[in-house]
Amino acid sequence: MKSLISIVEIPTEDFSRAVAFYQAILNISIEEIDMQGTPMGLFPGQDEAVSVTLIKSEEYKASAEGTVVYLNAGDDLQHVLGKIEPAGGKIVVPKTEISPEIGFFAMFIDTEGNKLGLHSKN
């Protein structure tokens, strides 16, 4: 079955700060584009992967309430989690085991005020 999610947009108040934060914690390069006057930051992805973008728009508001997106943190989410606070974010749920089969999760607030999760098998 194909993924039911195709695009995730993460709102930003300070676009440059958000780009720097996610590049630092995920060790990725974010491609910055202008989509008809709207700044967007494209996370790297592969063919059928969900597209994740940072977006700066008056129509979007950062929030720690509502839907939570979990980012794949690779083999061990602790590596990403350890970068959250030095990059300006806040850990709200430390690394916690879900089950041996599913793995671990953690939650954080990014520099913009969004609550997101991390997931890894270890």
Secondary structure, DSSP 8 states (H G I E B T S, - for coil): ---S--EEEEE-SSHHHHHHHHHHHHT---EEEEETTEEEEE----TTS-EEEEE--TT----SSS---EEE-TT-THHHHHHHTTTT-EEEEEEEEEETTTEEEEEEE-TTS-EEEEEE--
